[in-house]
């Protein structure tokens, strides 16, 4: 199943647009990969993660996951650039991450 079949972009009550589930996700399910070119500077839709081998690595989001919004009680988490459900996520629910934990 493609990422576009699993998630969609829609207006968010948190901020601007968000990333919303189109299907159910169980805790631990892989939602998708944050894809995009590697960049060296911060900017719009740039996600920084810490890689033990390379230090801080950043990508400019080029797929639907660029619309992830922050929550202090997120329902998903990134493991490097791989997004996984932290708890069950229902269709129509906004998928959120903790930006400080990315």
C-alpha positions as CSV (number, residue, x, y, z in Angstrom):
1,X,0.0,0.0,0.0
2,X,1.4,3.4,-1.0
3,X,2.0,6.2,1.4
4,X,-0.9,8.2,-0.3
5,X,-3.2,5.3,0.5
6,X,-2.2,5.4,4.1
7,X,-2.1,9.1,4.9
8,X,-3.4,12.4,3.4
9,X,-2.8,16.1,3.8
10,X,-5.7,18.1,5.2
11,X,-6.3,21.3,7.2
12,X,-5.1,20.9,10.8
13,X,-6.5,22.3,14.0
14,X,-2.9,22.4,15.3
15,X,-1.3,24.4,12.5
16,X,-1.9,25.0,8.8
17,X,-2.0,21.6,7.2
18,X,-1.4,18.2,8.8
19,X,-0.9,14.6,8.0
20,X,-4.0,12.4,8.7
21,X,-4.4,8.6,8.8
22,X,-6.5,7.1,6.0
23,X,-6.3,3.6,7.5
24,X,-5.9,2.2,11.0
25,X,-2.5,1.8,12.5
26,X,-1.6,-0.4,15.4
27,X,1.1,0.5,17.9
28,X,4.5,-0.2,16.3
29,X,3.2,-0.2,12.7
30,X,5.4,1.4,10.1
31,X,3.6,4.4,8.7
32,X,6.1,5.6,6.1
33,X,9.6,7.1,5.4
34,X,10.2,10.8,5.6
35,X,11.7,11.3,2.1
36,X,13.5,14.2,0.5
37,X,16.9,15.5,-0.4
38,X,19.6,15.8,2.3
39,X,20.2,19.5,3.2
40,X,22.7,21.3,5.3
41,X,20.5,24.2,6.6
42,X,17.3,24.5,8.4
43,X,14.1,25.7,6.6
44,X,10.5,24.9,5.8
45,X,9.7,21.2,6.0
46,X,13.3,20.3,7.1
47,X,13.6,17.4,9.6
48,X,16.8,16.9,11.6
49,X,17.6,13.5,13.1
50,X,20.6,12.3,15.0
51,X,22.5,9.5,13.3
52,X,25.1,7.8,15.6
53,X,27.5,7.4,12.6
54,X,27.0,10.8,10.9
55,X,25.7,13.1,13.7
56,X,22.9,15.4,12.8
57,X,21.4,14.7,9.4
58,X,18.6,16.8,7.7
59,X,16.2,16.2,4.9
60,X,13.8,18.6,3.2
61,X,10.4,16.8,3.2
62,X,9.3,15.8,-0.3
63,X,6.4,13.5,0.5
64,X,3.2,13.7,2.6
65,X,5.1,13.2,5.8
66,X,6.4,16.8,5.5
67,X,3.0,17.8,6.9
68,X,3.6,16.2,10.3
69,X,2.8,18.6,13.2
70,X,4.2,18.7,16.7
71,X,2.4,17.4,19.8
72,X,3.6,17.0,23.4
73,X,1.6,13.8,23.4
74,X,2.4,12.4,19.9
75,X,0.8,9.3,18.5
76,X,3.8,8.5,16.2
77,X,7.6,8.6,16.5
78,X,10.5,8.7,14.1
79,X,13.3,6.2,14.2
80,X,15.8,7.9,12.0
81,X,13.6,8.9,9.0
82,X,11.1,6.0,9.5
83,X,7.8,6.9,11.1
84,X,6.1,4.4,13.4
85,X,2.8,4.5,15.4
86,X,3.4,4.9,19.2
87,X,-0.2,3.8,19.9
88,X,-3.2,2.9,17.8
89,X,-4.2,5.6,15.3
90,X,-7.7,5.7,13.8
91,X,-8.6,6.7,10.3
92,X,-9.1,10.5,10.2
93,X,-6.8,11.1,13.2
94,X,-4.0,13.6,12.7
95,X,-0.6,11.9,12.9
96,X,1.8,13.9,15.2
97,X,5.4,13.7,16.4
98,X,7.4,15.4,19.2
99,X,9.7,17.7,17.2
100,X,12.2,17.6,20.1
101,X,12.4,13.8,19.8
102,X,13.1,13.6,16.1
